[in-house]
Amino acid sequence: MASSGKQLDYAKHHLASSWQQWLLIGCVSLLTSSAFMTGDSTSVGEGLMTWPLWAWFGLLLLWAVCHVRYRDGMLRVDRTLLLLLASVTVMFVSFLATRGTGDERMSLNGLWQWTGFAAVFTLCLQCLRPGREMRAIVVVMLAAATTIACVGIYDSLVQIPNLRMEYFNSNEMERMGMLQQAGIGDAAVGSPTRHHFESRLQSPEPFVTFSLTNSLAGFLAPWLLIILGMIITVQRRLLSRSTIVKSLILVFIISVCLLLTKSRSAWCAVLIGAVYLAVVQFKVSRQRIARGLCLTGVLLAVAVGCAWFTNRLDIEVLSEAPNSLLYRIEYWRSSMAMVADHWLWGVGTGNFRDAYMAYKLPAASEAIADPHNAILEIWTSFGTPVALLMLSVLGIAIRRIFKPVAVNFPIRSEVSSIKIFFGGALGIVLAIFMDALGPGLIPPRVLYVGFPIFAITIYMLQDWVENGALTRVQIGGALVVWLLNLSMQSGISVPGVSITGWMLLAMLLNCEGTSSASLATMGHKKISRNQMGTILVGALLVLGTFHFTGHHPVTQSAAHLLDARYYNGQGQSGRAMKSVDAAIAADPASARAYGLKTNMLFHRLAQNLTSVGMTDYLAAMEKVKLVHANSHPLHSTLAQQCFVIYQATDEKNWLQRAVELTKMEVELFPSSAYSWGRLAVYESILGSATAVATAKHALDLNKQNPHLEFKLINRRFIELDYQAWKLQNNISINNAKSLEQLVQEVRKEQ
């Protein structure tokens, strides 16, 4: 009997060890995939992360099930985890308090992403253990960073120049096709959206799988510091010269890509991080640090030289730095004004861009999607309580860099490096698979370039995995780099950037832990089976709620919208409209389907201008205004559409609607010279007594804006596609003039 009991205990221990290993492999796969399937806050709000979040919540549920099944009640607990969970709880309260004031789908998707970040941190804190396992996981992420850096270098030197040549050598019809393929809706000649797209084509900065080059830099910078730490910090025993040389090669590759991004904030963050490493280790091994810094300095000089001689780096990178800082100060001033008005619960995550327009300074450069500062982004999105909780999380994290807390882990069998590397490779496949189910943003070259570079990088760092050391100094320095960069850049809502930070924080809290057979392990809490069952129910509730409020409606609506655009392009307007209605039914909270329906009905009126068609258009217009009431671009589009219908029908009620919509537009964006200018022209045609004063105000705002793409002389009265309309009036003549000319004519009417 005793023998069978021991065998049963052994079998149970073996199964428990097995599921812990598979959980770790799953965690590594999802961490790796986050580097390849990423985007900006706008794409996240539109549902980019629905499949990855489902995977993270599913893994969290599996972790809870295994704990209950095998009665393993030891949980890694830390104050940062408790504060982060409290932050997410208050975020839900903020969402409920701000519901109905913006785009509900954007807010809900953003809220679920933050819940996903909490799940990521929870799983990393439970699964990432110090020693060889953690070093192997770091190597996997370094391999991912090196892969992305190689693709970025290729993009800057080859892909972007080829795309630029193809675009500017094409005719207008071919350019419109490329713009639509890039998701540019406002593709009229002279429109700011098209101007920014063309400016981006003329700029060689890579972005790879990220939406912005600064986000790419924000991902690469912490991992560059980790490799620098391998070279200049003291290892357990001296690594072979070949390993040092291999590490220097990786430093060179990632440095070149980081230089190509021209992200000054990332450069400064890495420089400060390197100084931190050198200062901390100076008293321990001066000779080693001096040698490492010299080698690294030579490599960086070569990297700068390569970027300079390939015309990817110039003196403007430094000369434009003061202007870049001034722009950020403008963003922060406007963001603080927003905080003053919405200090308690914020404006809702995903709604910053719409809310920002009301606070945008006349001379500010662009309509930003976030305030380019992590704390301000959290503050404006969720309000003061969440901002204070998140500051507490980050404050404790910084304190732990200098004053670690001892942690003892329960003894379990170590996961082999091969399995961890397999999990990383699986992550690339997983990212491509999830991307294929969603927006399809990962370029094919990432696949055929990614796997070879990924495998080569892992092979190069085998010696470090077996014999190196991952210290608190290295991880703390990388976390400092991450925080410094996010204090000057967007990225806290970008999956690849943000998940890197939460992963680094979990590794920092665990990196100096030791294994112990003692039940009273430090940093852990014994949870009863009933308590673990409660956690299991919570994880199941999170997954179920996300599925029915996030994943299912977003994926179903996206599929119907894809069908609608296909049928609309084929001229099958009836089937296209049915698909749009199905998308609306699948996700009533999303404004995208309503917007597409309104545009389709507008273009249908161009072919058949009937009273029934106009009634349908008005109903769709009222609905899209209801679900996205604070959108300045939406009101601008609707106002221009109403004016085109007025030109076609000569019915003044359409002109009055255009005026009302534009008045709402200037209320949402009071510093827009373009909106005020169009309002002046509308009022002049309507015969309003305020037209002249409106025109003067538009011209005053125009003088305050130094950016050429926003100047009224470069804007047109109507910047949407109205070519299918057979207009009898003078819109084509007026649109041949710049908006500034039209506004000047209105000003002279007094």
N, C-alpha and C positions, 0 to 999 in steps of 0.2 A: 504493500500500500504506500509506504513511504517512497519507494522507488518510482511508482507511477505518479505520485504527487510531484516529485522532483522533475519527472519528464514533462508533466503538464505545465509546471512553472517555466521550464526551459522553452517549451513550445510557445507559450504565451510571450515570454521575453523575446524570442526570436521573431515572432509576428509583430510585436510592438516595435522592435528595431527595424524591421523591414518597412513598415508603413512610415516611420520617421524618415527613412532614407528616400522613399518615393515622394514624400511631401517636400523634402529639400530639393529633389530634382525638379519637381513641378514648380517650386518657387524660383529656382534658377532659370528655368525656361521662360517664365513670365517676366522676370527681371530683364533677361536678354531681349525678349520681344519688345519691351518698352522702348528700347533704343532705336528700333527700326520702325515701329508703328507709332508715330507721334504726330503732333500738329500744333496749332496755336489754340488760344482760348476760344476763338470763333468756331473752328472746326470741331472742337470738343463739345461746344454748346449745340452743334448741329448733329451730334451723335457719333463722332469718330470712335469713342472709347466704349461703345456698348458691348462689343464682343470681348475685349480685354477685361472689362469690369466684371462681366459674367464669369469669366475664367477665375479672376481673383476671388470673387465672392464664393464661387464653387469650391475653390481650394480651401478657403476659410471654413466652409461648412464641412468639408472632408476632414480637416484638421480636428474640428470639434467632435465629429462622429468617431474618429479613431481614439480620441482621448476618452470618450465615454465607453467605447467598446472594450478597450484594453485597460480601463481603470487607471490610466496614467494621469493623476491629478496635479502634477507639478507644472506650474505655469511661471514663465519668466515675467516678472512684474517690475515696472519702473514708473516713477512719477511722470516722466515724459509721456508714457503710454496713457496713463489715466487722464492727464491734461488734454492730450490730443482727442481722446474719446469724448471728453467733456466738451471740447471745442466743436466736434461734429454734431453733438446733441444740440448745442445752442444754434448751430447753423440751420438745423431743421426748423427751429423756432423762428429764426430770421426769415427763412423761406416762406413760412406761413404768414408772417407779419407783412411781407412785401408782395405777396401773391396778388396778381391782378394789376400791378403797376408797371409791368414790362412784359417781355417775351417769356411766357411761362415755361416753354420747352427748354429754352436756353438756361433758365434758372435751375430747372429740375435736373438737367444733364450735368450742369456744373456742380450742383449739390451732390449728386451721386459720384462724381469724380472725386470730390473731397472725402466722401465715405470710402471710396476705393483706396485713397492714399492712407487712410487709417487702417484699412485691411492689409495693405502692403507693409506698413510699419509693424503691425501686430505679428504678421507671419515672419517677417525678417527677424524680429526680436526673439521669436520662439525658435526659429530654425537655424540661424547663422551662429555657429559656434567657433570659438577661437582655435587657432592652429592651422593645420594643413587644409582643412575644409574651407576655412575662410580665405586662405591664400588662393586656393583653386577657384573660388567664386570671383575673387578680384581679378584673376587672370582671364576668366571668361568675359568679364566686363571690359577689361583692357583690350581683349581681342575684338569685342564689338566696337569699341572706340577707335581702334586702329583700322578696322574695316571701313567704318564710316568716314574716317579721315582720308583713307586712300580713294574712296569714291568721291569725296569732296575735292581732292586735288585734281582728279580726272575731270570732274565737272568744270572746275575753274579754268583748266588749261585747254580742254577739248570740247566738252558737251555744251557749255554756255556760249562760247564763240560760234559753234556750229548752229545753235538755235538762233542766235542773234543774226547771223548771216541769212539763215533761211527766212526769218521773219521780215527783215528789212529789204530783202530781194524779192518778196512776194507782192502780188497785187492786193488791192483792198479786200476782195472777196476771200482770198486765202488767209489774209491777216485776221479777218473776222472769225474764220473757222478756228484759227489758233487761239484767239481770245476766248471763244466759247469753250474750247477744249480745256483752257486754263481756268474756267469758271468765272470769267469776267463778264458780268451782266451789263454793266454800263460801258459799252464798247464804242461809243460815238467818238469821232475824231475831236480831240481837244478836251475830252472829259478827264478829270483828275485821276480816275481809276485807270483809264488807259494810259495816261501819262506815267503813272507810277509803275505800271507793268512794263512799259517800254524803257523806263529808266532802269528798272531792275535787270532787263535784258542787257543793257549797255554796261552794267556793273558786273565784274567777274566774281563777286563773292559767292561761294557755294552755300547751299543749305541742305542738300541731299534729301533725307526723309523728313527734315524739319521744315516748317513753313517760313521761318525767318533765319537768316544767317546768325543773328545774335543768339538765338536759341541753340543752334549747333555749337557755337562757342561756349555757351553755358553748360552744355553736356560734356564737351571735351576737356574743359579747364580742370575740373577736379581730378580726372583720371590722369591728366598730364602730371599733376603734382604727386600722385601716387607713384608714378614711375620715377620721378625725380627723387622721391623718398627712398626708393630701392637703391639708388646710386650714392646718395650722400648721407643716409643714416646708417647707424651701426647694425650689422646683421649678426645673427647667431654665430655664424662663422663666415669668414671671407668667402664670397662667392667666386666662382671661376671667372677668369678674365673674359672668356667667351660670353658668359651670361651678362657681364657688365656691358660688353660691346653690343649684344643684342638689345639690352635695355636702352642704350644710347640710340640705336636705330629707331626704336619705337618713339623715343623722345623727339627725334628729328621728324618723323612722319607726322605725328600729332601736332608738333610745333608749326610745321609748314602749313597745315590745314588751318590751325588756329590763327596764324598770321594772315592767311587768305581771307578769313572772315572779317578782318579789319575791326574786330570788336575790342575797342580800347578798354572797356570795363573788364573784360575777361583777361586781357593782357596784364592790367594792373593787379587784378586779383591773384593771378599766378605768380607775379613778381613778389607780392606781399607774402604769399604762401611759401615761396622759396626762401625768402628772408627768415620767415618763422622757423622753417626746418633748420636752416643754418645756425640761427641763434640758439635754438634748443639743444642742438647737438655739438655746439662749438667746444664746450668744455670736455666733452667725452672723447672726441677723436678729431683734432684740428687737421691733422695731415690728410685723413680720409675725406673730410669735408672740402678742404682746399682742392684736392685732386678732383673730386666729383664736380665741384662748382666750375673749375677750369674746363673740364671736358664738356660739361653742359653748356657753358658760355660759348665755347668754340662752335658747338653744334648749332646753338641758337643764332650765332653770327652767320654761319653758313646758310641756315634756313632763311634768315632775313635777306641775305645776298641773293638767294635763289628767287625769292618773291620779288625782290627789287628788279633783277635783271629780266624777269619774265613780265615786267610791267604790271604786276599784281599788287605792288606796294609803292606808294609815292609819298612825297612830303605833305600832301594834303591830309593824310591820315592824322598827322600831328597838328597841322595848322587849323583843321576844322574841329579840333577837340573842344576849344572854348564855345563854339557855336552849339555843339552837341550838348554840352553841359547846360547852356542857356535854355535849350529846348526842354531839357528834363526839368529844369527849375520851373518853366512855364507849365509843364504837365503837373508837377507837384503842387503848384499854387492852385490850379484849377481843382485838383483832387482834394486838397484841404478845404476848399470852399464847398465841395460836394459833401465832405465829411461833416462840416458844420451844419448843413441842412438835413443830413440823414445820419446823425451820429449814433443813434441807438441800434437800428437794424440794417443800415446800409441801403443800397439800391437793388440788391439782389445779384447773385453771381451770374455772369453772362450778360448783364445789362449795363456794364460800365460804359461801353461805347455810346449807347443811346443817351445815357444820363450825362456823359461828359460834354456833349454838344452844347448843353445849356450853360456850361461853365468855361467853355473854350475861349481863350483870349483871341482877339482879332488877329494878332501877329503870330499865333501858334502855327506850327508847320503842318500838322496833319491831324486827322480824326483817329486817335489812338484807341486800341481795344483794351488797354490796361495802363495803369499809371507809371509803369517802368520802375516799380519798387514793390517788393514782396509784401511788406507790412501794409503799405498804402492800398495795395490791391485787396488784401484781406479786409482791411478797415472799411473801404468803400463798398465792398461786396456784402459783408455780413454785419458790420457795425462794431461798436466799441467793445462789448463783452467778448466777442470772438477774437478781436485783435489783442486784447489783454491776455487771454488764454494762450494764444499762439506766441505772444512775446514771452510768456512764462516758459513755454516749451523750448523756444530757441535760447532763452537765457540759461536754462538748466543745461542745455546741450553745450553751450560755450563754457560753462563752469566745469563740466565733466572733462573737457579737453585738458584742463589744468589740474583738476582734483577728481581723479577717477574714484568710483565706488567699487569695492571688491565684490566679485560675483563668483559663486561656485556652481557648476553645472552637474546635474546627475550623470553618472557614467553610462555611456552607451557606445555601441560599436561605431567606428568612424566610417563615413561614406568615402569610397575610393574616389580619387581624382578623376579617373576615367569616366565614372558615372556622372560626375559634375560637369565634365567637359561635354559629355553626351547631352546633358540637359541644356547646356548653352547652345549647342548646334540645333537641338530640337526647337529652341526658342526662335531661331531665324525662320525655320519652316513654319512654326506657329504664327509668327508675325505676318508672313506672306499669305498664309491661309486665311487669317482673320481679316487682312487687308482686302483679299479677294472677295470676301463676304460683304465688305463695306465699301468704302469710297474708292479703293484701288489707287492709292497714292504712291506706293512703293515702286520706284522705277525698276525695270527688269535687270538692269546692270548690277543692282545691289545683290541679286541672287547669284549671278555667275562670277562676280568679283568677290562677293562676301564670303562664301564658303572656303575658297583657297586661302585668302588672307586670314580668316578666322583660325583655320587649322594651323597655318604657319606660325601665327603669333603664339598660340598655345604651346606649340612645340618649342619655340624659342625660350619660353619662360618656365619650362619643366624644372630646371635646376632650382629656381627661386621657390617654386611650390614645395619642393622637397626639403630645401636647406635654408631658405631665406627666413625673414621675419617681417610680420605686418604689425607695426607698433601703433600705439595710441598717437604718437607724434605724426605719423604719416596720415592716418585717417582724420585726425583732428585738423591737420593742415588742409586736407582736401575739403573738409566740411567748411572751414573758414573761407576757402576760395569760392565755394558754392554760395555761401551767404553774402560775401562781398559782391560777387557778380550780380546776385539778385537784388541787391540794394540799389543798383543803377540800371537794371535791365528788366524786361518782362521775362517770365519763365516759370513762376510758381504754379501756374495752371497748365503749363506744357508738360505732358506726361513724361517724356524722356528725361527732361531736366528735373522735374519735381521728384520723380521716383528715385533718381540718383541720390538726391539729398536725404530722403527718408531711409534709403538703404545704408548710406554712410553713417547716419545717426545711429541706426541699430547696430552697425558694426562697431562704432565707437563705444557704445554702452557695453558691448560683449567682448571686445577684443582682448582684454586683459584678464578674462575669466579663467578659472581652472576647473577641472573635473573632480568631483568628489563623490564618494559612496555614501556620505552622510545624508540622512533624510532632511535634516534642517539646513538645506543649501541656501547660501546667502543670495539675495536677489530673486528668489523664487518664493512662491506661495503654494501651500498645499490646498487644493480645491477638492471638496467632497464630490461624490458622483452626482448628487442632486444639483449642486452648484454648477457642475460642468454640464449637466442636462439643461440648465437655464441658459448657459452660454450657447449650447447647441440650438435651442429654440430661437435665441436671438439671431444666430447666424442664418438659420433657415428663414426667419422673418425678413432679414435684410435681403437675402437672395430672392425670395418670393416677391417682396414689394418692389425690388428693382426690376424684376422680370416683367411685372404687370404695369408698372408706371414708367419704366425707362426702356428696357431692351425690346420688348415685343412691339409697343407702338412705334418706336423709332425705326426698327428694321422693316416692319410691315409698310409703314408710310414711305420709307426710302425706296422700297421695291416698286410700289405703285407710282411714285414720282418718276422713277427711271422708265417705267412703261409709258407714262404720260408724255415724257419728253421724246421718246422714240416715236410714238404714234403721231405726235404733233409735228415732228420733223418729216414724217412720211405723208403729211397732209390728211391724216385720218382724225379729224377734229372731234368726231363723235366718240370714238374709242379713247382718245386722249382725255376728254372731259370726264368720261366714266372712271378712268384711272385716277384722275385728280380727286374726284368725289370719294373714291375708295381710300385715297391717302388721307383726306380730311377725316373720314369716318374712323380710320385706324389711329390717328393721332390728332384729336381736336385741339390739343394745346399748342401745336406747332403752327407758326405763321407762314412757313415755306409753301405749303400746299395752297393756302388761301391766296398768297401772293401770285403763285403760278396761275391759279384759276382766273384771277383778275386780269393778268396780262393776256391770257388766252382769249378771254371775252373781249378785251379791248381790240386785239388784232382781228377777231372775228367780225367786230363791227365795221372794220375797214372794208370787208367784203360784202357785208349785208347790214346796212344801217337801218335797223327796224326798231320800233318802240319796245317790242318784247326783248330784243337784244340789249337795248339800253337799260331796261328794267333789271335784267339779269346782272348786267355790269354793276349797276348801282347797289344791288343787294350784296354782291361779292365785295365791292369796295367798302361797304359799311362793316362787313364781317371782318375783313383783314384789318381795318382800323381798330376794331374792338380787341383783337388778339395781339396787336402790336401797336398800341396807341402812342408809344413814346419814340417811334422810329422816324427820325428826320428824313432819311433817304426814301422811305415809303411814302410819306406825304409829298415829297418833291416829285416822285414818279406819278402819283395819282393826280396831282395838280396839273402836271404837263399833259397827262392823258385827257383830263377834262377840258383843257384848253384846245387840244387837237379836235375833240368832239365838237366843241363850240365852233371852231373854224369850219367844220364840215356841215354843221346843222344851222349855224347862225342863231341858235337858241341861247338867250342870255342867261338862263338858269345854269347852263354848263360853265359859263364864264364866272358866274357868282360862286359856283362850287370851287372853281380853280382859285378864286380869291380867298375863300374861307380856308381851303386846304393850305394855301401858302401862308396865310396868317398863322395857322397852327405850326407850320414849318419854321417860321421865324421865331415863334415862341419857344420851340424846341431847340433852335440854333440861332440865338439872337446876334451872334457876331458874324454871321454868314452874309457877305456882300452879295453873293450869287442869289440867295433866297430873297433878300431885300430888293435886289435889282429886278428880279422877275415879278415880284409883288408890285413894284412901281409901274411896270409895263401893263400888267393886268388891270391895275386900278385906273391907269390912263385910258385904256380901251373901254373900261366900264364907265368912265366919266366921273370917277371919285375925286373929291376935293383934296384928299390926302396924298394924291399921286406924286406931286412935286416934292413934298416933305419926305416922302418915302425914298424918292430918287436921290435927294441930297444925302440922306442917311446911308444909302447904299454906296454912294461915291466916297463918303467919309470912311466907311469901313474898308473900302477897296484901297484907299491910300495907306491904311494902317497895316495891311497885309503885304509883306515883302516877297512872298513866294509867287513866282511867275505862273505856275500852273493854276493858281487860284485867282489870278488877276482877271477882271471882267473883260479885258481886251482879248483874252484867250478863251473866253467862255461863250457859248451860244445860248440863245433864248430857250430853245428846245434841244435837249440832249438825249432824247430817246428816239427809237426807230419809228418814224411815221411815214416812211416812203410808200407803204402800201395804200395810204389814204389819198383819195383823189380830191384835193382841196381846191376850192374855187377862190378863196381869199388870199391874202398876201403873206401867209406864214413863210413860204419859201423865200420870198424877197427879204423879209425881216431876219430870217435865220442866216441869210448870207452876211448880215452885219454882225459885229460882235455885240455882246450884251452891253458893253460899256457905251457903244454908240447909241443904242436904243435908250439907255437910261439918261444919257446926256440930252437926247431929244425930248424926253419927258421933263427933265429939269428946266428946259427952256420954254415950256408951255405956259408958264405963269404970265 
